[in-house]
Amino acid sequence: MTTIETTAIGGPALVQERRLVTALPGPRSREILARKADAVAAGVAHTVPIAAVAAGGGVVVDADGNSLIDLGSGIAVTTVGNAHPKVAAAVAAQAERITHTCFMISPYEEYVAVAEALNRLTPGDFAKKTALFNSGAEAVENAVKIARKHTGRQAVVAFEHGYHGRTNLTMALTAKSMPYKSGFGPFAPEVYRAPMSYPFRDGLSGADAAARALTQIEKQVGADNLAAMIIEPIQGEGGFIVPADGFLPVLADWCRAHGVVFIADEVQTGFARTGAMFASEHFGIEPDLITTAKGIAGGLPLAAVTGRAEIMDSAHPGGLGGTYGGNPIACAAALAALAVFEHDGLIERAAAIGEILTSRLAALRAADPRLGDVRGKGAMVAAEFVDPATGAPDAALTAAIAKAAIAEGVIVLTCGTFGNVIRFLPPLSIGDDLLNEGLDVIADALAAH
Ligand SMILES: *Cc1c(COP(=O)(O)O)cnc(C)c1O
C-alpha cells in the first residue's frame, strides 16, 4: 500500500509526496474513526480525519495509503522527524535491554546522561540540575513546586494567552477557558494573570508592556508573595505571540531583583524549533528554571525541569519524582534526538525553514489584507487572520482555510485565544519542495475563501 523509496533526512523511507488516493477519511480510516467514536471518550477530539499508520520526513501516511504533508509535527513533537532512524534504533535497543526500574528505586545512566545534556544545553553559564517527568504539564507542576519550596512563597504569575497544560494546577495557569478549562474547576489557588506583550494587538514597546505587567503584579499580588513567574518566551497555543523586544529581559531582571523564580516554559519552543536550541536565547534571557517536553525525545513521552542547582536542590529527597519519570526508553530516545539536534545541523535547518515560511506568508499578506500578521521564529511561524476593516479576529476564515488544507492533504493546526491563527510547525526533516507545496495549498485555500 505504501511505496517505499530512499529519501528524507529523518524518518522511514516514505515517498516524500502529497498523495490523495481517496477523499479524507478513506474507508479504512473511516472504520477506525467510527470505532474511536464508540470506544474513546468524546473529550479526546481530533482535527485531521485519518488513521495514521506511518510517518517520516515531511509526510504522514494513513490507513488508506493517503500521504499528507505534515506542517504540525504532532504539535511540535517530531521536530527531528517522525520515527527518525537514530531514535528508532535507540528505542529498539533500549527496549531489549531494560524497560523500567523506576529511577527512584534503582537509577540508571540514561537518565543521568539526559540530565547532563540538558544542564549543558540550556542557556546560562551557571551550575544546573535537572529532574525528568512524563509530560509538559507535569514538568510545569514540578517547576512550581520547586519554586514554592525554594522561596517559601505561594503566588504564581502567568500571562494572558498563556498555555501550560491540562492538569489542575496547569489549567489554572492556562488562560483560555474553552476548551481547556470550561466546566473543570475549581482551579488551584494563588495563580494570578498578568497582561502579555502582543505587539500586533497592543502596539506597545517591550519596555512599556513590561511596565504595565509589573505594575499590575506589584499592586495586585506583591513581589513579597510571589514564588514564580512563568512565561512561554514565544506563546504556543495562545497564538505564537512573539513579545516585543525588551519585554522578557525586563521581567527576568525584575524577578531576580525580587527573589522571584523566573520560569521559561519552553515545552513548545525548545530543541531547535525556533532556530536556536531554546527560544530564550533569542531574547538574551537566562531563566532560573526551564520546562521542556514536546520535541525532546522524537515522539517518546519525556519532560524536564532544568535550572539553577541551588533552586533545583531545594526540594527535599523524595519530594520530586514519579513512577515513570525519565523512563529508560524515553531517555534513550532523547539522547538520540539531542545528538541529532546538536550534530545534524537542525538549528540551521529550522532557520532555513523559517525563511521560506515567513517570506512566502509575507507575500500572501502583501496581496491579501485578511492575513493581518505573520510572526514567529525559525520553524515556528504563525499567520493571524483578521477583518481588514476593523482588525477583529476572523476565526471562521481561519477554520475554513485549515479545513480546506487538510482536505487537500496538508496537516495544519490552528491556535490563538481568538482561534484566528494558523500555526506552522513542520518537522525539520521536511524537504523544501514539500514545504512549498504545503504553502501553495494554503495560498489556494485563502484565495478560494
Ligand atoms: C503542550 C504544552 C504544555 C503541556 O504539555 P503536555 O505534554 O501536553 O502536558 C505546557 N506548556 C506549553 C508551552 C505547551 O506548549
The ligand as a MOL file (V3000), in Angstrom:
LIG
                    3D

  0  0  0     0  0            999 V3000
M  V30 BEGIN CTAB
M  V30 COUNTS 15 15 0 0 0
M  V30 BEGIN ATOM
M  V30 1 C 1.9860 21.4700 25.2120 0
M  V30 2 C 2.4260 22.4320 26.2440 0
M  V30 3 C 2.3630 22.1290 27.6200 0
M  V30 4 C 1.7530 20.8350 28.1200 0
M  V30 5 O 2.4750 19.7350 27.6990 0
M  V30 6 P 1.7810 18.2790 27.7550 0
M  V30 7 O 2.8880 17.3480 27.3920 0
M  V30 8 O 0.6670 18.3010 26.7770 0
M  V30 9 O 1.3060 18.1000 29.1550 0
M  V30 10 C 2.8660 23.0320 28.5170 0
M  V30 11 N 3.3970 24.2010 28.0960 0
M  V30 12 C 3.4720 24.5290 26.7990 0
M  V30 13 C 4.1020 25.8220 26.4030 0
M  V30 14 C 2.9800 23.6680 25.8280 0
M  V30 15 O 3.0270 24.0060 24.5380 0
M  V30 END ATOM
M  V30 BEGIN BOND
M  V30 1 1 1 2
M  V30 2 1 2 3
M  V30 3 2 2 14
M  V30 4 1 3 4
M  V30 5 2 3 10
M  V30 6 1 4 5
M  V30 7 1 5 6
M  V30 8 2 6 7
M  V30 9 1 6 8
M  V30 10 1 6 9
M  V30 11 1 10 11
M  V30 12 2 11 12
M  V30 13 1 12 13
M  V30 14 1 12 14
M  V30 15 1 14 15
M  V30 END BOND
M  V30 END CTAB
M  END
